[in-house]
Amino acid sequence: MTGEPGPYFYESIAERFEGLDHPDDLRRRLELVFDEYLGGESLGGALVLDAGCGYGPFSEAAARRGAAVVSVDIGTRLVRRASARAGSRGVVADACSLAFRSGSFDVVVSSEMIEHTPDPERAVAELARVLRSGGLLVVTTPNRLWQVLVRIASRLRLRPFRGLENFIGWRDLEQACTDAGLEIVLHVGFHPWPFQLGMNGRARRVEHRLARRWPARLMVNQGILARKRPSPWSRR
């Protein structure tokens, strides 16, 4: 493994990753996932998969809510750090080929991970596969509209991250969920402009007004909450 762009880039910075993650972005994503999307759900005793766990902030948040957490990432050191932080079970795996039985999890959380796979749509399908009927999938990911600017920022060394980055469009994410047998409950935009620019109070006011309306499709990031539909066979 090297620090060169590729699927193992984040493993190469495992010891530095937490210090490089922008605190305002992380705070907003945790709030969106656990307060806005899952705030009304009881996670006590639920089996939760944190897919693309990184250094473990989402695993830790789920564990604090009483969930039994499985932390998954492609990098061994990342999984080790997440498991130590959250007291979770750690599994090293590719998100596009998970070593779990279908219908294993009550909730699947994936924050800023599917864009780091060769095929984000396939990753969504795999996350849906391991979700039980009626279970919830929460995904946050960048909006494809911003892909070019992000790549330019990376080339200019204006951001510390490289690696494999395949942003997915708003409609494509919805279609991937539908194709995977998921019913979309809520799809919102967040970060109306790059969070590195600050003005977070103003950004939140813009989100409050527009995150669920058409302009949300132009925001830097998107978050989707979807429920797995019962299979035809489960009704027989």
C-alpha atoms as an extended CHARMM CRD file, in Angstrom:
* protein
*
       236  EXT
         1         1  MET       CA              0.0000000000        0.0000000000        0.0000000000  PROA      1               0.0000000000
         2         2  THR       CA              1.1770000000        3.4910000000       -0.7960000000  PROA      2               0.0000000000
         3         3  GLY       CA             -0.0480000000        7.0400000000       -0.4910000000  PROA      3               0.0000000000
         4         4  GLU       CA             -0.7770000000        7.1140000000       -4.2060000000  PROA      4               0.0000000000
         5         5  PRO       CA             -4.3530000000        7.5260000000       -5.4310000000  PROA      5               0.0000000000
         6         6  GLY       CA             -6.2430000000        4.2670000000       -5.2220000000  PROA      6               0.0000000000
         7         7  PRO       CA             -8.6050000000        2.3070000000       -3.0110000000  PROA      7               0.0000000000
         8         8  TYR       CA             -6.0710000000        2.1260000000       -0.1720000000  PROA      8               0.0000000000
         9         9  PHE       CA             -5.2620000000        5.8230000000        0.0830000000  PROA      9               0.0000000000
        10        10  TYR       CA             -7.1240000000        6.2840000000        3.3780000000  PROA      10              0.0000000000
        11        11  GLU       CA             -5.4190000000        3.2360000000        4.8420000000  PROA      11              0.0000000000
        12        12  SER       CA             -2.1070000000        4.9240000000        4.0480000000  PROA      12              0.0000000000
        13        13  ILE       CA             -3.0830000000        7.8990000000        6.2400000000  PROA      13              0.0000000000
        14        14  ALA       CA             -4.8350000000        5.8790000000        8.9590000000  PROA      14              0.0000000000
        15        15  GLU       CA             -2.7900000000        7.3990000000       11.7880000000  PROA      15              0.0000000000
        16        16  ARG       CA             -3.3480000000       10.9700000000       10.4990000000  PROA      16              0.0000000000
        17        17  PHE       CA             -6.8690000000       10.6800000000        9.1260000000  PROA      17              0.0000000000
        18        18  GLU       CA             -8.7160000000       12.0400000000       12.1550000000  PROA      18              0.0000000000
        19        19  GLY       CA             -6.5130000000       15.1280000000       12.2800000000  PROA      19              0.0000000000
        20        20  LEU       CA             -7.1000000000       15.8160000000        8.5920000000  PROA      20              0.0000000000
        21        21  ASP       CA            -10.8800000000       15.4480000000        8.7140000000  PROA      21              0.0000000000
        22        22  HSD       CA            -12.5710000000       18.8420000000        8.8390000000  PROA      22              0.0000000000
        23        23  PRO       CA            -14.3930000000       19.1460000000       12.1960000000  PROA      23              0.0000000000
        24        24  ASP       CA            -17.2770000000       21.2200000000       10.7970000000  PROA      24              0.0000000000
        25        25  ASP       CA            -17.9440000000       18.6860000000        8.0590000000  PROA      25              0.0000000000
        26        26  LEU       CA            -17.7460000000       15.7460000000       10.4520000000  PROA      26              0.0000000000
        27        27  ARG       CA            -20.0390000000       17.4610000000       12.9480000000  PROA      27              0.0000000000
        28        28  ARG       CA            -22.6170000000       18.1920000000       10.2480000000  PROA      28              0.0000000000
        29        29  ARG       CA            -22.5900000000       14.6310000000        8.9190000000  PROA      29              0.0000000000
        30        30  LEU       CA            -22.9630000000       13.1000000000       12.3780000000  PROA      30              0.0000000000
        31        31  GLU       CA            -25.8410000000       15.4540000000       13.0970000000  PROA      31              0.0000000000
        32        32  LEU       CA            -27.5520000000       14.6270000000        9.8140000000  PROA      32              0.0000000000
        33        33  VAL       CA            -27.2170000000       10.8640000000       10.2640000000  PROA      33              0.0000000000
        34        34  PHE       CA            -27.9760000000       10.4250000000       13.9520000000  PROA      34              0.0000000000
        35        35  ASP       CA            -30.1940000000       13.4070000000       14.7730000000  PROA      35              0.0000000000
        36        36  GLU       CA            -32.1140000000       14.1700000000       11.6010000000  PROA      36              0.0000000000
        37        37  TYR       CA            -32.2950000000       10.7450000000        9.9430000000  PROA      37              0.0000000000
        38        38  LEU       CA            -32.1200000000        8.2850000000       12.8310000000  PROA      38              0.0000000000
        39        39  GLY       CA            -33.1710000000       10.5600000000       15.6720000000  PROA      39              0.0000000000
        40        40  GLY       CA            -36.6100000000        8.9950000000       15.8730000000  PROA      40              0.0000000000
        41        41  GLU       CA            -35.2950000000        5.4370000000       15.7010000000  PROA      41              0.0000000000
        42        42  SER       CA            -34.3260000000        3.3560000000       18.7080000000  PROA      42              0.0000000000
        43        43  LEU       CA            -30.9030000000        1.8560000000       18.0570000000  PROA      43              0.0000000000
        44        44  GLY       CA            -30.7830000000        0.0100000000       21.3620000000  PROA      44              0.0000000000
        45        45  GLY       CA            -29.9620000000       -3.6000000000       20.5340000000  PROA      45              0.0000000000
        46        46  ALA       CA            -30.0470000000       -2.9470000000       16.7890000000  PROA      46              0.0000000000
        47        47  LEU       CA            -27.3430000000       -4.4810000000       14.6220000000  PROA      47              0.0000000000
        48        48  VAL       CA            -25.7230000000       -1.5970000000       12.7510000000  PROA      48              0.0000000000
        49        49  LEU       CA            -23.1770000000       -1.7730000000        9.9490000000  PROA      49              0.0000000000
        50        50  ASP       CA            -20.8160000000        1.1800000000        9.5950000000  PROA      50              0.0000000000
        51        51  ALA       CA            -19.6330000000        0.7130000000        6.0130000000  PROA      51              0.0000000000
        52        52  GLY       CA            -16.4590000000        2.6590000000        5.3260000000  PROA      52              0.0000000000
        53        53  CYS       CA            -15.8630000000        3.2400000000        9.0190000000  PROA      53              0.0000000000
        54        54  GLY       CA            -12.5640000000        5.1170000000        8.6400000000  PROA      54              0.0000000000
        55        55  TYR       CA            -11.2140000000        5.9420000000       12.0810000000  PROA      55              0.0000000000
        56        56  GLY       CA            -14.5870000000        5.2580000000       13.6900000000  PROA      56              0.0000000000
        57        57  PRO       CA            -16.6430000000        8.3750000000       14.5320000000  PROA      57              0.0000000000
        58        58  PHE       CA            -19.8830000000        6.9320000000       13.1400000000  PROA      58              0.0000000000
        59        59  SER       CA            -19.2810000000        3.5510000000       14.7650000000  PROA      59              0.0000000000
        60        60  GLU       CA            -18.7490000000        5.3210000000       18.0650000000  PROA      60              0.0000000000
        61        61  ALA       CA            -21.9290000000        7.4080000000       17.6770000000  PROA      61              0.0000000000
        62        62  ALA       CA            -24.0040000000        4.2970000000       16.9180000000  PROA      62              0.0000000000
        63        63  ALA       CA            -22.5010000000        2.4210000000       19.8720000000  PROA      63              0.0000000000
        64        64  ARG       CA            -23.3640000000        5.3200000000       22.1730000000  PROA      64              0.0000000000
        65        65  ARG       CA            -26.9780000000        4.9370000000       21.0540000000  PROA      65              0.0000000000
        66        66  GLY       CA            -26.8930000000        1.3280000000       22.2530000000  PROA      66              0.0000000000
        67        67  ALA       CA            -26.3690000000       -0.4190000000       18.9160000000  PROA      67              0.0000000000
        68        68  ALA       CA            -24.2870000000       -3.5300000000       18.3320000000  PROA      68              0.0000000000
        69        69  VAL       CA            -21.9120000000       -2.1840000000       15.6870000000  PROA      69              0.0000000000
        70        70  VAL       CA            -19.8970000000       -3.8580000000       12.9560000000  PROA      70              0.0000000000
        71        71  SER       CA            -17.2000000000       -1.5520000000       11.5690000000  PROA      71              0.0000000000
        72        72  VAL       CA            -16.1260000000       -2.3010000000        7.9970000000  PROA      72              0.0000000000
        73        73  ASP       CA            -13.3880000000       -0.7760000000        5.9000000000  PROA      73              0.0000000000
        74        74  ILE       CA            -10.9860000000       -1.9070000000        3.2170000000  PROA      74              0.0000000000
        75        75  GLY       CA             -7.9740000000       -1.0400000000        5.3720000000  PROA      75              0.0000000000
        76        76  THR       CA             -6.7770000000       -3.1350000000        8.3090000000  PROA      76              0.0000000000
        77        77  ARG       CA             -5.3930000000       -0.2220000000       10.3080000000  PROA      77              0.0000000000
        78        78  LEU       CA             -8.5660000000        1.7930000000        9.8610000000  PROA      78              0.0000000000
        79        79  VAL       CA            -10.7130000000       -1.0860000000       11.0850000000  PROA      79              0.0000000000
        80        80  ARG       CA             -8.4330000000       -1.5760000000       14.0680000000  PROA      80              0.0000000000
        81        81  ARG       CA             -8.7060000000        2.0820000000       15.0360000000  PROA      81              0.0000000000
        82        82  ALA       CA            -12.4900000000        2.1620000000       14.6000000000  PROA      82              0.0000000000
        83        83  SER       CA            -12.9970000000       -0.9960000000       16.6410000000  PROA      83              0.0000000000
        84        84  ALA       CA            -10.8300000000        0.3040000000       19.4700000000  PROA      84              0.0000000000
        85        85  ARG       CA            -12.6780000000        3.6060000000       19.4880000000  PROA      85              0.0000000000
        86        86  ALA       CA            -16.2090000000        2.2060000000       19.3760000000  PROA      86              0.0000000000
        87        87  GLY       CA            -15.8530000000       -1.1870000000       21.0120000000  PROA      87              0.0000000000
        88        88  SER       CA            -17.2760000000       -2.6220000000       17.8070000000  PROA      88              0.0000000000
        89        89  ARG       CA            -16.6080000000       -5.7750000000       15.8340000000  PROA      89              0.0000000000
        90        90  GLY       CA            -14.1800000000       -4.9520000000       13.0520000000  PROA      90              0.0000000000
        91        91  VAL       CA            -14.2220000000       -6.5680000000        9.6150000000  PROA      91              0.0000000000
        92        92  VAL       CA            -11.8480000000       -5.8350000000        6.7420000000  PROA      92              0.0000000000
        93        93  ALA       CA            -13.8350000000       -5.9890000000        3.5060000000  PROA      93              0.0000000000
        94        94  ASP       CA            -14.5450000000       -4.3540000000        0.1650000000  PROA      94              0.0000000000
        95        95  ALA       CA            -17.8710000000       -2.5070000000        0.2930000000  PROA      95              0.0000000000
        96        96  CYS       CA            -18.7430000000       -3.8610000000       -3.1460000000  PROA      96              0.0000000000
        97        97  SER       CA            -18.3450000000       -7.4440000000       -1.9250000000  PROA      97              0.0000000000
        98        98  LEU       CA            -19.3280000000       -7.7930000000        1.7190000000  PROA      98              0.0000000000
        99        99  ALA       CA            -18.8250000000      -11.0920000000        3.5060000000  PROA      99              0.0000000000
       100       100  PHE       CA            -22.2050000000      -11.0030000000        5.2580000000  PROA      100             0.0000000000
       101       101  ARG       CA            -25.4000000000      -12.8880000000        4.6410000000  PROA      101             0.0000000000
       102       102  SER       CA            -28.2400000000      -11.0560000000        2.9680000000  PROA      102             0.0000000000
       103       103  GLY       CA            -30.5680000000       -9.3800000000        5.4420000000  PROA      103             0.0000000000
       104       104  SER       CA            -28.0510000000       -9.3230000000        8.2940000000  PROA      104             0.0000000000
       105       105  PHE       CA            -28.3850000000       -5.7290000000        9.5460000000  PROA      105             0.0000000000
       106       106  ASP       CA            -31.1460000000       -3.5590000000       10.9750000000  PROA      106             0.0000000000
       107       107  VAL       CA            -29.4210000000       -0.3310000000        9.9410000000  PROA      107             0.0000000000
       108       108  VAL       CA            -26.5870000000        0.3820000000        7.5020000000  PROA      108             0.0000000000
       109       109  VAL       CA            -24.7280000000        3.6870000000        7.7290000000  PROA      109             0.0000000000
       110       110  SER       CA            -22.2470000000        4.8160000000        5.1000000000  PROA      110             0.0000000000
       111       111  SER       CA            -20.8640000000        8.3460000000        5.2940000000  PROA      111             0.0000000000
       112       112  GLU       CA            -18.5700000000        9.5630000000        2.5020000000  PROA      112             0.0000000000
       113       113  MET       CA            -17.6190000000        6.0570000000        1.3890000000  PROA      113             0.0000000000
       114       114  ILE       CA            -19.4150000000        4.9730000000       -1.7890000000  PROA      114             0.0000000000
       115       115  GLU       CA            -17.5470000000        7.5910000000       -3.8490000000  PROA      115             0.0000000000
       116       116  HSD       CA            -14.2910000000        5.8480000000       -2.9330000000  PROA      116             0.0000000000
       117       117  THR       CA            -15.3220000000        2.6370000000       -4.7180000000  PROA      117             0.0000000000
       118       118  PRO       CA            -14.9290000000        1.8200000000       -8.4230000000  PROA      118             0.0000000000
       119       119  ASP       CA            -18.7220000000        1.5460000000       -8.7450000000  PROA      119             0.0000000000
       120       120  PRO       CA            -20.8870000000        3.5690000000       -6.3040000000  PROA      120             0.0000000000
       121       121  GLU       CA            -24.1110000000        2.0460000000       -7.6590000000  PROA      121             0.0000000000
       122       122  ARG       CA            -22.8040000000       -1.4450000000       -6.9730000000  PROA      122             0.0000000000
       123       123  ALA       CA            -21.7950000000       -0.3670000000       -3.4750000000  PROA      123             0.0000000000
       124       124  VAL       CA            -25.3560000000        0.8390000000       -2.8170000000  PROA      124             0.0000000000
       125       125  ALA       CA            -26.7290000000       -2.4870000000       -4.0790000000  PROA      125             0.0000000000
       126       126  GLU       CA            -24.3990000000       -4.3980000000       -1.7650000000  PROA      126             0.0000000000
       127       127  LEU       CA            -25.3030000000       -2.2670000000        1.2410000000  PROA      127             0.0000000000
       128       128  ALA       CA            -28.9790000000       -2.8880000000        0.4590000000  PROA      128             0.0000000000
       129       129  ARG       CA            -28.3740000000       -6.6220000000        0.1140000000  PROA      129             0.0000000000
       130       130  VAL       CA            -27.1100000000       -7.0010000000        3.6840000000  PROA      130             0.0000000000
       131       131  LEU       CA            -29.9690000000       -4.9090000000        5.0650000000  PROA      131             0.0000000000
       132       132  ARG       CA            -32.9790000000       -6.7430000000        6.4840000000  PROA      132             0.0000000000
       133       133  SER       CA            -36.4510000000       -6.2080000000        5.1000000000  PROA      133             0.0000000000
       134       134  GLY       CA            -37.7610000000       -2.9470000000        6.5450000000  PROA      134             0.0000000000
       135       135  GLY       CA            -34.2760000000       -1.9080000000        7.6080000000  PROA      135             0.0000000000
       136       136  LEU       CA            -32.8220000000        1.5510000000        7.0530000000  PROA      136             0.0000000000
       137       137  LEU       CA            -29.9250000000        2.6630000000        4.8740000000  PROA      137             0.0000000000
       138       138  VAL       CA            -28.3210000000        6.0590000000        5.4600000000  PROA      138             0.0000000000
       139       139  VAL       CA            -25.7900000000        7.3310000000        2.9230000000  PROA      139             0.0000000000
       140       140  THR       CA            -23.9870000000       10.6470000000        2.6740000000  PROA      140             0.0000000000
       141       141  THR       CA            -21.8050000000       11.3300000000       -0.3250000000  PROA      141             0.0000000000
       142       142  PRO       CA            -20.5580000000       14.2380000000       -2.4550000000  PROA      142             0.0000000000
       143       143  ASN       CA            -22.6000000000       15.4800000000       -5.3980000000  PROA      143             0.0000000000
       144       144  ARG       CA            -21.1660000000       14.7560000000       -8.8500000000  PROA      144             0.0000000000
       145       145  LEU       CA            -21.7350000000       18.3980000000       -9.8250000000  PROA      145             0.0000000000
       146       146  TRP       CA            -18.6980000000       19.2650000000       -7.6960000000  PROA      146             0.0000000000
       147       147  GLN       CA            -16.3700000000       16.5020000000       -8.9310000000  PROA      147             0.0000000000
       148       148  VAL       CA            -14.3110000000       18.6620000000      -11.2950000000  PROA      148             0.0000000000
       149       149  LEU       CA            -13.6990000000       21.3930000000       -8.7200000000  PROA      149             0.0000000000
       150       150  VAL       CA            -12.7010000000       18.8200000000       -6.1100000000  PROA      150             0.0000000000
       151       151  ARG       CA            -10.2100000000       17.2320000000       -8.5010000000  PROA      151             0.0000000000
       152       152  ILE       CA             -8.7200000000       20.6230000000       -9.2810000000  PROA      152             0.0000000000
       153       153  ALA       CA             -8.4050000000       21.3530000000       -5.5510000000  PROA      153             0.0000000000
       154       154  SER       CA             -6.6330000000       18.0190000000       -5.0580000000  PROA      154             0.0000000000
       155       155  ARG       CA             -4.1760000000       18.6900000000       -7.8850000000  PROA      155             0.0000000000
       156       156  LEU       CA             -3.4220000000       22.0990000000       -6.4300000000  PROA      156             0.0000000000
       157       157  ARG       CA             -2.8830000000       20.4870000000       -3.0020000000  PROA      157             0.0000000000
       158       158  LEU       CA             -5.6900000000       22.5830000000       -1.5480000000  PROA      158             0.0000000000
       159       159  ARG       CA             -7.1480000000       19.4900000000        0.1370000000  PROA      159             0.0000000000
       160       160  PRO       CA             -5.2640000000       16.6490000000        1.8550000000  PROA      160             0.0000000000
       161       161  PHE       CA             -7.2090000000       13.7700000000        0.3050000000  PROA      161             0.0000000000
       162       162  ARG       CA             -6.7010000000       11.9350000000       -2.9680000000  PROA      162             0.0000000000
       163       163  GLY       CA             -7.4450000000        8.2970000000       -3.5800000000  PROA      163             0.0000000000
       164       164  LEU       CA            -10.2360000000        6.8450000000       -5.6690000000  PROA      164             0.0000000000
       165       165  GLU       CA            -13.0800000000        9.3500000000       -6.0690000000  PROA      165             0.0000000000
       166       166  ASN       CA            -16.1770000000        8.6430000000       -8.1580000000  PROA      166             0.0000000000
       167       167  PHE       CA            -18.8980000000       11.0970000000       -7.1950000000  PROA      167             0.0000000000
       168       168  ILE       CA            -22.4870000000       10.0990000000       -7.9310000000  PROA      168             0.0000000000
       169       169  GLY       CA            -25.2270000000       12.3940000000       -9.2070000000  PROA      169             0.0000000000
       170       170  TRP       CA            -28.4540000000       13.1570000000       -7.3550000000  PROA      170             0.0000000000
       171       171  ARG       CA            -30.7420000000       11.2270000000       -9.6810000000  PROA      171             0.0000000000
       172       172  ASP       CA            -28.2440000000        8.3980000000      -10.0630000000  PROA      172             0.0000000000
       173       173  LEU       CA            -28.1600000000        7.8840000000       -6.2980000000  PROA      173             0.0000000000
       174       174  GLU       CA            -31.9450000000        7.7500000000       -6.1810000000  PROA      174             0.0000000000
       175       175  GLN       CA            -31.9970000000        5.3040000000       -9.0890000000  PROA      175             0.0000000000
       176       176  ALA       CA            -29.3630000000        3.1080000000       -7.4310000000  PROA      176             0.0000000000
       177       177  CYS       CA            -31.5100000000        2.9350000000       -4.2970000000  PROA      177             0.0000000000
       178       178  THR       CA            -34.6470000000        2.1140000000       -6.2740000000  PROA      178             0.0000000000
       179       179  ASP       CA            -32.8430000000       -0.5650000000       -8.2890000000  PROA      179             0.0000000000
       180       180  ALA       CA            -31.5890000000       -2.1120000000       -5.0360000000  PROA      180             0.0000000000
       181       181  GLY       CA            -35.1130000000       -2.5290000000       -3.6830000000  PROA      181             0.0000000000
       182       182  LEU       CA            -35.0980000000        0.5280000000       -1.4440000000  PROA      182             0.0000000000
       183       183  GLU       CA            -37.8390000000        3.0520000000       -0.8710000000  PROA      183             0.0000000000
       184       184  ILE       CA            -36.4850000000        6.5870000000       -0.5160000000  PROA      184             0.0000000000
       185       185  VAL       CA            -37.7170000000        8.2150000000        2.6820000000  PROA      185             0.0000000000
       186       186  LEU       CA            -35.7510000000       11.4550000000        2.5050000000  PROA      186             0.0000000000
       187       187  HSD       CA            -33.1140000000       12.9420000000        0.2100000000  PROA      187             0.0000000000
       188       188  VAL       CA            -31.5240000000       16.2500000000        1.1850000000  PROA      188             0.0000000000
       189       189  GLY       CA            -28.6040000000       18.4260000000        0.2080000000  PROA      189             0.0000000000
       190       190  PHE       CA            -26.1130000000       19.8360000000        2.6770000000  PROA      190             0.0000000000
       191       191  HSD       CA            -23.1170000000       22.1560000000        2.4920000000  PROA      191             0.0000000000
       192       192  PRO       CA            -24.4960000000       24.7830000000        0.0560000000  PROA      192             0.0000000000
       193       193  TRP       CA            -20.8640000000       25.7660000000       -0.5640000000  PROA      193             0.0000000000
       194       194  PRO       CA            -17.5470000000       24.1050000000        0.3640000000  PROA      194             0.0000000000
       195       195  PHE       CA            -17.3850000000       23.8770000000        4.1530000000  PROA      195             0.0000000000
       196       196  GLN       CA            -13.7410000000       25.0270000000        4.0510000000  PROA      196             0.0000000000
       197       197  LEU       CA            -15.0570000000       28.5230000000        3.3090000000  PROA      197             0.0000000000
       198       198  GLY       CA            -16.6630000000       28.7520000000        6.7380000000  PROA      198             0.0000000000
       199       199  MET       CA            -19.8410000000       30.8180000000        7.2430000000  PROA      199             0.0000000000
       200       200  ASN       CA            -21.3680000000       27.7140000000        8.8120000000  PROA      200             0.0000000000
       201       201  GLY       CA            -24.1870000000       29.5980000000       10.5150000000  PROA      201             0.0000000000
       202       202  ARG       CA            -25.2690000000       31.0520000000        7.1910000000  PROA      202             0.0000000000
       203       203  ALA       CA            -24.8760000000       27.6670000000        5.5150000000  PROA      203             0.0000000000
       204       204  ARG       CA            -27.2090000000       26.0810000000        8.0530000000  PROA      204             0.0000000000
       205       205  ARG       CA            -29.8100000000       28.7730000000        7.4260000000  PROA      205             0.0000000000
       206       206  VAL       CA            -29.6120000000       28.0880000000        3.6910000000  PROA      206             0.0000000000
       207       207  GLU       CA            -29.9400000000       24.3700000000        4.3420000000  PROA      207             0.0000000000
       208       208  HSD       CA            -32.9380000000       24.9230000000        6.5890000000  PROA      208             0.0000000000
       209       209  ARG       CA            -34.7290000000       26.7380000000        3.7690000000  PROA      209             0.0000000000
       210       210  LEU       CA            -33.5810000000       24.7700000000        0.7420000000  PROA      210             0.0000000000
       211       211  ALA       CA            -32.1960000000       21.3330000000        1.7330000000  PROA      211             0.0000000000
       212       212  ARG       CA            -35.4440000000       19.5500000000        0.8280000000  PROA      212             0.0000000000
       213       213  ARG       CA            -36.2780000000       21.6530000000       -2.2120000000  PROA      213             0.0000000000
       214       214  TRP       CA            -34.9660000000       21.6760000000       -5.7800000000  PROA      214             0.0000000000
       215       215  PRO       CA            -31.8260000000       23.7900000000       -5.0230000000  PROA      215             0.0000000000
       216       216  ALA       CA            -30.6150000000       20.9630000000       -2.7650000000  PROA      216             0.0000000000
       217       217  ARG       CA            -29.5240000000       19.1740000000       -5.9510000000  PROA      217             0.0000000000
       218       218  LEU       CA            -26.8690000000       21.8690000000       -6.3940000000  PROA      218             0.0000000000
       219       219  MET       CA            -25.3070000000       21.5070000000       -2.9510000000  PROA      219             0.0000000000
       220       220  VAL       CA            -21.8760000000       20.0070000000       -2.3930000000  PROA      220             0.0000000000
       221       221  ASN       CA            -23.0900000000       16.9420000000       -0.5030000000  PROA      221             0.0000000000
       222       222  GLN       CA            -26.2230000000       14.8580000000       -0.3800000000  PROA      222             0.0000000000
       223       223  GLY       CA            -27.7090000000       12.5730000000        2.2170000000  PROA      223             0.0000000000
       224       224  ILE       CA            -30.2940000000        9.8870000000        1.6040000000  PROA      224             0.0000000000
       225       225  LEU       CA            -32.4290000000        7.8270000000        3.9670000000  PROA      225             0.0000000000
       226       226  ALA       CA            -34.0250000000        4.7400000000        2.4490000000  PROA      226             0.0000000000
       227       227  ARG       CA            -35.9740000000        1.7480000000        3.7190000000  PROA      227             0.0000000000
       228       228  LYS       CA            -35.6650000000       -1.7420000000        2.2890000000  PROA      228             0.0000000000
       229       229  ARG       CA            -38.8970000000       -2.9410000000        0.7580000000  PROA      229             0.0000000000
       230       230  PRO       CA            -40.1170000000       -6.4500000000        1.6330000000  PROA      230             0.0000000000
       231       231  SER       CA            -39.2650000000       -8.9760000000       -1.0370000000  PROA      231             0.0000000000
       232       232  PRO       CA            -42.1540000000      -10.6490000000       -2.9100000000  PROA      232             0.0000000000
       233       233  TRP       CA            -41.1580000000      -13.9770000000       -1.3500000000  PROA      233             0.0000000000
       234       234  SER       CA            -41.4210000000      -12.6190000000        2.2060000000  PROA      234             0.0000000000
       235       235  ARG       CA            -45.1360000000      -11.9730000000        1.6650000000  PROA      235             0.0000000000
       236       236  ARG       CA            -45.9790000000      -15.5520000000        0.7980000000  PROA      236             0.0000000000
